Amino acid sequence: MYNFIFQNTTKIYFGENQLQHLSEELKQYGNRILLTYGGGSIKKIGLYDKVMDELKKANFSVFELSGIEPNPRHTTVNKGADICKKENIDVLLAVGGGSTIDCTKAISAAAFYDGDSWDLVTHKVPVTKALPIVTILTLSATGSEMDSGAVISNIDTNEKLGLLHPLLQPKVSFLDPANTYSVNAFQTACGSVDILSHIFDCYYFTASKKMDMADRIMEEVIKTVIKYAPIAIKEPENYEARANLMWASSWALNDFLTTGVSQVPVCHAMEHELSAFYDITHGLGLAIITPRWMKYVLDETTAPQFKKFGVNIFGVDESLPDMQGAERAIECLSDFLFNTLGLQSTLTEIGIDDKNFKIMAKKACWGSVLPSLKPLGAQDIEEIFKMCL
Amino acid sequence: MYNFIFQNTTKIYFGENQLQHLSEELKQYGNRILLTYGGGSIKKIGLYDKVMDELKKANFSVFELSGIEPNPRHTTVNKGADICKKENIDVLLAVGGGSTIDCTKAISAAAFYDGDSWDLVTHKVPVTKALPIVTILTLSATGSEMDSGAVISNIDTNEKLGLLHPLLQPKVSFLDPANTYSVNAFQTACGSVDILSHIFDCYYFTASKKMDMADRIMEEVIKTVIKYAPIAIKEPENYEARANLMWASSWALNDFLTTGVSQVPVCHAMEHELSAFYDITHGLGLAIITPRWMKYVLDETTAPQFKKFGVNIFGVDESLPDMQGAERAIECLSDFLFNTLGLQSTLTEIGIDDKNFKIMAKKACWGSVLPSLKPLGAQDIEEIFKMCL
């Protein structure tokens, strides 16, 4: 009970005007930088220019990889790795959200491998070395800025897989809430659901006994997101809301909350199949799946935990019987996701039918059973997908 | 607002039977170990033998420094540094509570300095290099197991001063709650007060605006201590209580809770004079001082914060006017400290009179003013000491 190993080495610069420290941090690793980013929103918000100004002042040699996709592809990882090899890159600077950072993490390892980067993602070959990574975060969601994981998609095989290695942990991350002011309502909502889901999936809803303090802290991070996501949606330039969401994003998945009971992230596993097959926004898929998963696994054994969630997070009446309290909790969560955050509530609404459910379900459970609050096999997962229609 | 830099690199092994990892961690740093400990309680509980077994199995050369005092002296630091130099020590292994770990941190730096270690503590010479430190914690209190600070006393000059440097951060700490089963009721109470005081002093009671999430998490750590300290006192071998207190100890002062508003730890500054002059247990001094400090700084501007503390931690009635709510909060805290934890409530009871108050007060405010919730000069501090009689 409670045994765990914890270490998180990432150095965080949190707040405004911290980019003055960018060059001193990068310089520790060398002079040749690969700057990575997505579709160009960092140019629109002026961040690209700010970063380039800092880099030029310090005379770095800067190379660029742009156009990293929302569900980053292994082919893009290959492109980045080629630049690293050809240009003798010393350090990677990822400017963007989780997709850009994840792609950059995979590049950092692929830079030392001569084959296809997909071999690393599928664990055909192990990660043995990686270039150092510095990140500048522009979206509060994945927690990638302060963890050692990356999720990469292979569009040819409809696969979306995780790569986890201590060498992928960013050395330094710059977290300026103002860099998320331009994130629109939909993406703010989806990012917030991703944060919540990391806590739900990895730590909060588990059959194992947790340390009380960790449990309480999880609930405060959940409450923080539930309080500030709607504020950030209504007032995109509310610094306090953006700051709380940003720090919540980093905390939700950086092992601070672990108490040795981390489990298979079951809703994430199901959602990865949705985005692998349909390239939808991760947080939206999670929003649609999560309450259905809750309903599916709800029984007498799991009801007390869902009720506790409802009581502590949404103020559900504690005197209700477990099952009723649990049902009320799931209603409250659904109301938050689909009314307060305004996300679409069914797969049908976003144009997904049951055509691929069987194969997706089989892939989601890795060919056997997902151990979770209640173990789920392929048939269970297919059932949950159907509930999402 | 909210700007901060955060990094905490210590690797934590939490839980039972983790010492199997001790040798692999130490080996990274070399073969010659200086084992440091206090008065021998680690022998009584069998921990010394367990550690030595692990070290012997791995063929380390082990040297020892025992007898580290509860308020560790610079003369002991000098002794340890001499052993390091003479025996070419590669790595320090501190087995004990905060005093042993603090002393070991100072030794780690003094090992590279040829003069008196007090020069480092007084910042006459800077810390430039330090031996790596691994710790095995036996008392939940100071947070030294996961931070970069140490407090060292000079008994000749009645000084107790802090030394803070990133190089002093332990590389690895082993946190086994079972190693605190033998901690008696008084020391458990004092350690718990120390944990609370770190949060009160450094983060929670401040005039600056904090990030909401950090504030909420602080309160959960406070609640954890208030819940589990009495349980650990009544049932010394309650694993859950010991585990929660131990992890709370590490969290209370390792910068996780910082939101860029950390201030001078004012109650700690006052208490350090008490233990410097009278060698009393740190947590006891803090317990006596804290409610008096609260009463002294209580006015219309500070009342809302103390009331909020009372409402959120002790369930004080929210509808009370600020001043009444604040007074009630201080009463609740006093009741917890002096009744629930059973600590002595006045300096008189522990044989301290006002003889040295003037000089202690002058030293406590570093010759000028302690910036805090309300700035305190020497006269204010003397007044607070008098309230403790």
Chai-1 contact restraints between the chains, C-beta under 6 A:
chainA,res_idxA,chainB,res_idxB,connection_type,confidence,min_distance_angstrom,max_distance_angstrom,comment,restraint_id
A,Y2,B,G15,contact,1.0,0.0,6.0,A-B,restraint_1
A,Y2,B,A243,contact,1.0,0.0,6.0,A-B,restraint_2
A,N3,B,G15,contact,1.0,0.0,6.0,A-B,restraint_3
A,F4,B,F14,contact,1.0,0.0,6.0,A-B,restraint_4
A,I5,B,Y13,contact,1.0,0.0,6.0,A-B,restraint_5
A,F6,B,I12,contact,1.0,0.0,6.0,A-B,restraint_6
A,Q7,B,K11,contact,1.0,0.0,6.0,A-B,restraint_7
A,T9,B,T9,contact,1.0,0.0,6.0,A-B,restraint_8
A,K11,B,Q7,contact,1.0,0.0,6.0,A-B,restraint_9
A,I12,B,F6,contact,1.0,0.0,6.0,A-B,restraint_10
A,Y13,B,I5,contact,1.0,0.0,6.0,A-B,restraint_11
A,F14,B,F4,contact,1.0,0.0,6.0,A-B,restraint_12
A,G15,B,Y2,contact,1.0,0.0,6.0,A-B,restraint_13
A,G15,B,N3,contact,1.0,0.0,6.0,A-B,restraint_14
A,M211,B,A243,contact,1.0,0.0,6.0,A-B,restraint_15
A,D212,B,N244,contact,1.0,0.0,6.0,A-B,restraint_16
A,M213,B,T224,contact,1.0,0.0,6.0,A-B,restraint_17
A,M213,B,N244,contact,1.0,0.0,6.0,A-B,restraint_18
A,M213,B,W247,contact,1.0,0.0,6.0,A-B,restraint_19
A,M213,B,A248,contact,1.0,0.0,6.0,A-B,restraint_20
A,R216,B,E220,contact,1.0,0.0,6.0,A-B,restraint_21
A,I217,B,I217,contact,1.0,0.0,6.0,A-B,restraint_22
A,I217,B,E220,contact,1.0,0.0,6.0,A-B,restraint_23
A,E220,B,R216,contact,1.0,0.0,6.0,A-B,restraint_24
A,E220,B,I217,contact,1.0,0.0,6.0,A-B,restraint_25
A,E220,B,E220,contact,1.0,0.0,6.0,A-B,restraint_26
A,T224,B,M213,contact,1.0,0.0,6.0,A-B,restraint_27
A,A243,B,Y2,contact,1.0,0.0,6.0,A-B,restraint_28
A,A243,B,M211,contact,1.0,0.0,6.0,A-B,restraint_29
A,N244,B,D212,contact,1.0,0.0,6.0,A-B,restraint_30
A,N244,B,M213,contact,1.0,0.0,6.0,A-B,restraint_31
A,W247,B,M213,contact,1.0,0.0,6.0,A-B,restraint_32
A,A248,B,M213,contact,1.0,0.0,6.0,A-B,restraint_33
